[in-house]
């Protein structure tokens, strides 16, 4: 019976639980942030897509997969989010088997349930972006890596690992950290060294060969990023804590998890009972998985800021495993470990929100503008990339006709720009009224020259903030 629970009953329950929770509010929030950009270019032909990717920090895998999904199911919010939601559901199950097969049933249950009730991962499950796929490929890669460490005849697993790691790189550039984790693990003296030291370089070589067509783009983006920087702010020391907080729903839960991990370490060091070598080695592997890239990304961010919550999605999985492993190391008599596990899961469940807010209100923006905009009224949008989110909600017909989107908007006197200098002065000659929509315009125009020019040349009628980020300014002569 126990075997049936381990390999069938609990995985099916986990699958059903994740499906119910993650499909429940799938289209409740507006398609926003980078979602419209992703959906827009996923509609594109191969040539147009790869031309865009040359100047963007987005590898092609998710775009290609979403392209064919859209061909079948369209661009509705439910449709485009259903796709990444599937990846998130599958991640919970693979994470359970990773913890269960290489540690214990308890570890698999804890890690998978912490993931299931994570608001952080619920957001990615409800977002038409690559991050749920990145998480799934990461946990599959780590599962295959552990199989290679476990099995004497690991040739087929190494080949599968090479393919998955290539797909990781094609999904996100930070897939390189996953490969680095595996390389560091086999180089640590006394840990799996004999099994894979001769074979892992060949696996990495196959991965590089499969990824070689995209290496020039990777190098171009790396050079561009190091030269111009990113929009991400450099970190502060407290970010080491707040990042873990994001994985844990609340500060109280974060502190409880950190105390549990420290207690597990202390208990393991102080106990006299020897630990099975394989479990000890796998524990060190999970520590390397979490700690090495976590600190590396933090330190690198003082030069090139990359320490962003979504970029560390592959590390959060290791964190959940560490919590489970730490609970499992604590003495099991008197139900202490079981009690700690129940409290850990309970704390996540209490603050779990299946309807995570992306804090964007595009529909409200459109309604507000359409209420006041006449056909001939100029609408200026800054930054220019807001045109994707605006058009998705403004006119699905314009959005689907992706090659002519700018022309459609121009006919409606809508002008997405990054600065005042991009605007043709003739659009204002007959305009008695102008509407300006902005969201963090200072990212592309430090002086917000559009707002300054309009304030100087027109009378300000009204400024309407929309929730946390959008502002609509209305001007008249």
C-alpha positions in Angstrom: 0.0 0.0 0.0 2.8 2.4 0.9 4.4 1.8 -2.5 1.1 2.7 -4.2 0.8 5.9 -2.2 4.4 6.9 -3.1 4.3 6.2 -6.9 0.6 6.6 -7.8 -1.9 8.0 -5.2 0.0 11.0 -4.0 1.3 12.1 -7.5 -2.2 11.9 -8.8 -3.5 13.9 -5.9 -0.7 16.5 -6.4 -1.5 16.7 -10.1 -5.2 17.3 -9.4 -4.5 19.8 -6.6 -2.2 21.9 -8.8 -4.7 21.8 -11.7 -7.6 22.9 -9.6 -5.7 25.7 -7.8 -3.9 27.0 -11.0 -6.8 26.9 -13.4 -9.2 28.5 -11.0 -8.3 32.2 -11.6 -6.3 31.7 -14.8 -7.8 34.7 -16.7 -8.9 36.8 -13.8 -6.1 39.4 -14.2 -5.4 41.5 -17.2 -2.8 40.3 -19.7 0.0 42.7 -18.8 3.7 43.4 -18.2 5.8 41.3 -20.6 2.9 39.0 -21.6 1.6 41.1 -24.5 5.1 41.4 -25.9 5.5 37.6 -25.7 2.1 36.9 -27.3 2.7 39.5 -30.0 6.0 38.1 -31.2 4.8 34.5 -30.8 2.4 35.2 -33.6 5.3 36.2 -35.9 6.9 34.2 -38.7 10.3 32.6 -38.0 12.3 35.4 -39.7 10.5 38.2 -37.9 10.8 36.4 -34.6 14.5 35.8 -34.9 15.1 39.4 -36.0 13.4 40.6 -32.8 15.4 38.1 -30.7 18.7 39.5 -31.9 18.0 42.6 -29.8 16.1 41.1 -26.9 17.2 39.0 -23.9 14.7 36.3 -24.8 15.8 32.9 -26.3 13.4 31.4 -28.8 12.0 28.2 -27.3 9.0 29.5 -25.5 8.1 31.8 -28.4 8.2 28.9 -30.8 6.1 26.7 -28.6 3.6 29.4 -28.0 3.4 30.2 -31.7 2.0 26.8 -32.5 -0.2 26.9 -29.4 -1.7 30.2 -30.6 -2.3 28.7 -34.0 -4.5 26.1 -32.4 -6.2 28.0 -29.5 -5.9 31.7 -30.2 -4.7 34.6 -28.0 -7.3 34.8 -25.3 -6.0 35.3 -21.8 -7.2 31.8 -20.8 -5.6 30.2 -23.8 -2.1 31.8 -23.6 -1.9 31.2 -19.9 -3.2 27.6 -20.0 0.1 26.7 -21.8 2.6 27.8 -19.1 0.1 26.6 -16.4 0.6 23.1 -17.7 4.4 23.4 -17.1 3.8 24.6 -13.6 1.5 21.7 -12.8 4.1 19.2 -14.1 6.9 20.9 -12.1 5.1 20.0 -8.8 5.0 16.3 -9.8 8.6 16.1 -11.0 9.8 17.9 -7.9 8.0 15.4 -5.7 9.7 12.5 -7.5 13.1 14.2 -7.2 12.7 14.6 -3.5 11.0 11.2 -3.0 13.4 9.1 -5.0 16.7 10.6 -3.8 15.8 11.5 -0.2 12.5 10.3 1.2 8.8 10.4 0.7 8.6 13.1 3.3 11.0 15.4 1.5 9.1 14.9 -1.8 5.8 15.8 -0.1 7.2 18.9 1.6 9.0 20.3 -1.4 6.1 19.7 -3.8 3.5 21.2 -1.5 5.6 24.2 -0.7 5.9 24.7 -4.4 2.2 24.2 -4.9 1.2 26.8 -2.3 3.8 29.3 -3.4 2.3 32.7 -4.5 5.6 33.3 -6.3 5.1 30.2 -8.5 1.4 30.8 -8.9 2.2 34.2 -10.5 4.4 32.4 -13.1 1.6 29.8 -13.7 -0.7 32.6 -14.6 1.7 34.5 -16.8 2.3 33.9 -20.5 6.0 33.9 -20.1 8.9 31.4 -20.1 9.4 31.1 -16.3 7.2 28.1 -15.6 8.9 26.2 -18.5 12.3 27.3 -17.1 11.3 25.8 -13.7 10.1 22.5 -15.3 13.2 22.0 -17.4 15.4 22.8 -14.4 13.8 20.1 -12.2 13.9 17.6 -15.1 17.5 18.4 -15.7 18.4 17.9 -12.0 16.4 14.7 -11.8 18.3 13.3 -14.8 21.6 14.5 -13.3 20.8 12.6 -10.1 19.9 9.5 -12.1 23.3 9.7 -13.8 24.9 9.8 -10.4 22.9 6.9 -9.2 23.1 4.5 -12.1 26.2 2.7 -13.2 25.0 2.5 -16.8 24.1 6.1 -17.2 24.7 6.6 -21.0 21.1 7.2 -21.9 20.5 9.5 -19.0 23.5 11.6 -19.9 22.2 12.0 -23.5 18.8 13.0 -22.2 20.5 15.4 -19.8 22.4 17.0 -22.7 19.2 17.5 -24.6 17.3 19.0 -21.6 20.2 21.3 -20.8 20.2 22.5 -24.4 16.5 23.2 -24.1 17.2 25.1 -20.9 19.6 27.4 -22.7 17.0 27.9 -25.5 14.4 28.8 -22.9 16.5 31.2 -20.8 20.1 32.3 -20.8 20.4 31.6 -17.1 20.0 27.9 -17.9 23.8 28.1 -18.0 23.7 28.3 -14.2 22.0 24.9 -14.1 24.9 23.4 -16.1 27.4 25.2 -13.9 25.7 23.7 -10.7 26.1 20.2 -12.2 29.8 20.9 -13.1 30.6 22.2 -9.6 29.0 19.2 -8.0 31.2 16.6 -9.8 34.3 18.7 -9.1 33.8 18.7 -5.3 36.2 16.2 -3.9 34.6 13.0 -2.7 31.2 13.6 -4.2 30.3 11.6 -7.2 33.7 12.3 -8.7 34.4 8.9 -10.0 31.0 8.3 -11.6 30.8 11.3 -13.9 34.1 13.1 -14.0 35.0 11.3 -17.3 31.6 11.6 -18.8 30.1 14.9 -17.9 32.4 16.9 -20.2 31.1 14.9 -23.1 27.5 15.7 -22.1 28.3 19.4 -21.9 29.9 19.2 -25.3 26.7 17.7 -26.8 24.7 20.5 -25.1 27.0 23.1 -26.6 26.8 21.5 -30.0 23.0 21.6 -29.9 23.1 25.2 -28.7 25.8 26.3 -31.1 23.4 28.0 -33.7 22.4 30.4 -31.0 25.8 31.2 -29.4 26.4 34.3 -31.7 23.1 35.8 -30.4 24.1 34.9 -26.8 27.5 36.7 -27.2 25.9 39.7 -28.8 23.3 40.1 -26.0 26.0 39.6 -23.4 28.2 42.3 -24.9 25.2 44.7 -25.2 24.1 44.0 -21.6 27.6 44.6 -20.1 27.9 47.8 -22.2 24.5 49.4 -21.5 23.4 47.6 -18.3 19.9 46.4 -17.5 16.8 48.1 -16.1 17.3 46.0 -12.9 18.5 48.0 -9.9 21.8 46.9 -8.2 21.1 44.9 -5.0 21.4 45.8 -1.4 22.4 43.3 1.3 18.8 42.9 2.5 17.9 41.5 -0.9 19.5 38.2 0.2 16.7 37.9 2.7 13.8 39.4 0.7 14.4 37.1 -2.3 13.8 34.1 0.0 10.8 35.9 1.4 9.3 35.9 -2.1 9.7 32.1 -2.2 8.0 31.8 1.2 4.8 34.0 0.9 5.4 35.9 4.2 8.2 37.0 6.5 7.0 34.7 9.3 7.2 31.7 7.0 10.6 32.8 5.7 12.0 33.0 9.2 10.5 29.6 10.1 12.1 28.0 7.0 15.5 29.5 7.6 15.4 28.4 11.3 14.4 24.9 10.1 17.3 24.7 7.6 19.8 25.9 10.2 18.4 23.4 12.8 18.7 20.6 10.2 22.3 21.5 9.6 23.2 21.7 13.3 21.4 18.4 14.1 23.1 16.6 11.2 26.5 17.8 12.4 25.9 17.0 16.0 24.4 13.6 15.7 26.5 10.4 16.0 24.5 8.2 13.8 26.2 7.9 10.3 24.3 9.1 7.3 23.9 7.0 4.2 26.6 8.3 1.8 24.3 8.8 -1.2 21.8 10.9 0.8 24.7 13.0 2.2 26.0 13.6 -1.3 22.6 14.5 -2.7 22.1 16.9 0.1 25.4 18.6 -0.7 24.3 18.7 -4.3 21.1 20.5 -3.4 23.1 23.0 -1.3 25.3 23.7 -4.3 22.2 24.0 -6.5 20.8 26.8 -4.2 23.7 28.5 -2.6 26.4 28.8 -5.4 24.3 30.6 -8.1 22.3 32.5 -5.4 25.5 34.2 -4.1 27.0 34.4 -7.6 24.0 36.2 -9.0 23.9 38.6 -6.0 27.6 39.5 -6.4 27.5 39.8 -10.2 24.6 42.2 -9.8 26.9 44.9 -8.4 28.4 45.0 -11.9 25.5 43.8 -14.1 22.2 43.7 -12.1 20.5 40.4 -12.6 19.4 39.6 -9.0 15.7 39.7 -9.9 13.0 37.4 -8.4 11.9 35.8 -11.7 15.5 35.2 -12.8 16.1 33.1 -9.7 13.1 30.8 -10.3 15.4 27.8 -10.8 16.8 28.4 -7.3 13.5 28.4 -5.5 13.0 24.7 -6.3 16.3 23.9 -4.4 15.1 26.0 -1.5 11.9 24.0 -1.1 14.0 20.8 -1.2 16.3 22.2 1.4 13.4 22.8 3.8 12.2 19.2 3.2 15.7 17.8 3.7 16.2 19.8 6.9 12.9 18.6 8.4 13.9 15.0 7.4 17.2 15.2 9.3 15.6 16.2 12.5 14.9 13.3 14.9 11.7 11.5 13.9 10.7 10.2 17.4 7.7 11.8 19.1 6.6 13.1 15.8 8.9 16.2 15.9 9.8 16.0 12.2 6.1 15.4 11.2 5.0 18.4 13.3 7.6 20.7 11.7 6.5 19.5 8.3 2.8 20.2 9.0 3.7 23.7 10.4 5.8 24.5 7.3 3.0 23.5 4.9 0.4 25.2 7.0 2.2 28.5 7.0 2.4 28.5 3.2 -1.3 27.5 2.9 -2.5 30.3 5.3 -1.1 33.1 3.1 -1.6 31.3 -0.2 -3.6 33.3 -2.8 -4.7 31.4 -6.0 -5.6 34.7 -7.5 -2.2 36.4 -7.4 -2.4 40.1 -8.5 -0.1 41.2 -11.3 -0.8 44.8 -10.3 -1.7 46.0 -13.7 -5.1 47.3 -14.8 -5.0 47.6 -18.6 -8.8 47.3 -19.0 -9.3 50.2 -16.7 -6.8 52.2 -18.6 -8.6 51.5 -21.9 -12.0 52.3 -20.5 -10.7 55.6 -19.1 -9.1 56.7 -22.4 -12.0 55.6 -24.6 -14.4 57.6 -22.5 -12.5 60.9 -23.2 -10.8 60.3 -26.6 -12.4 61.5 -29.8 -11.3 59.9 -33.0 -8.9 62.8 -33.9 -7.6 63.3 -30.3 -3.8 62.4 -30.2 -2.9 59.8 -27.7 0.7 59.6 -26.8 2.0 56.4 -25.1 5.4 56.2 -23.4 7.5 54.0 -23.3 6.8 52.7 -26.8 6.7 49.1 -25.7 3.4 49.8 -23.9 1.8 49.6 -27.3 1.6 45.8 -27.0 -0.4 45.8 -23.8 -2.5 48.7 -24.9 -3.4 47.2 -28.3 -4.1 43.7 -26.8 -6.9 45.2 -24.8 -7.8 48.1 -27.2 -8.3 46.0 -30.4 -7.7 42.3 -30.7 -8.0 42.7 -34.5 -5.1 45.2 -34.5 -3.1 43.0 -32.2 -3.5 39.9 -34.4 -2.4 41.8 -37.5 1.0 42.1 -36.0 2.8 43.3 -39.2 0.6 46.4 -39.4 0.0 47.2 -35.7 1.8 50.6 -35.9 -0.2 51.6 -38.9 -3.5 50.7 -37.3 -2.6 52.8 -34.2 -1.4 55.7 -36.3 -4.8 55.8 -38.1 -6.5 56.1 -34.7 -4.0 58.9 -33.8 -2.2 56.8 -31.3 1.6 57.3 -31.0 3.8 55.0 -29.0 7.2 56.8 -28.5 10.1 56.9 -26.1 10.8 60.7 -26.2 9.3 64.0 -27.4 11.8 64.1 -30.3 10.1 61.1 -31.9 6.8 62.9 -32.3 5.8 64.8 -35.5 4.8 68.3 -34.5 2.1 68.4 -37.1 -0.1 66.0 -35.0 -0.6 68.9 -32.5 -1.6 71.6 -35.0 -5.3 70.8 -35.0 -5.4 69.2 -31.6 -7.5 71.0 -29.0 -7.0 68.1 -26.6 -4.1 65.6 -26.0 -4.0 62.5 -23.9 -0.7 61.1 -22.5 -0.4 57.6 -21.1 2.8 56.7 -19.3 4.2 54.0 -17.1 7.6 54.6 -15.8 8.5 56.9 -18.7 11.7 57.9 -17.0 13.1 54.5 -17.8 13.5 55.6 -21.5 13.4 59.4 -21.0 15.0 60.6 -17.7 13.5 64.0 -18.0 10.0 62.8 -19.1 10.2 65.4 -21.8 6.8 64.6 -23.2 5.1 65.5 -19.9 7.2 68.7 -19.6 6.4 69.8 -23.2 2.7 69.1 -22.9 2.5 70.8 -19.5 4.2 73.9 -21.0 2.1 74.0 -24.2 -1.3 73.0 -22.9 -3.5 73.4 -19.9 -3.6 70.3 -17.6 -7.2 69.2 -17.3 -6.7 66.0 -15.3 -4.2 63.4 -14.2 -5.6 60.0 -13.4 -3.4 57.3 -11.7 -4.5 53.8 -12.5 -3.6 51.6 -9.5 0.2 51.3 -9.0 1.9 52.1 -12.3 -0.2 53.8 -15.1 -0.9 57.6 -15.3 -3.3 59.2 -17.8 -2.7 62.9 -18.3 -5.3 65.0 -20.2 -4.5 68.4 -21.7 -6.4 71.0 -23.6 -5.6 74.4 -25.2 
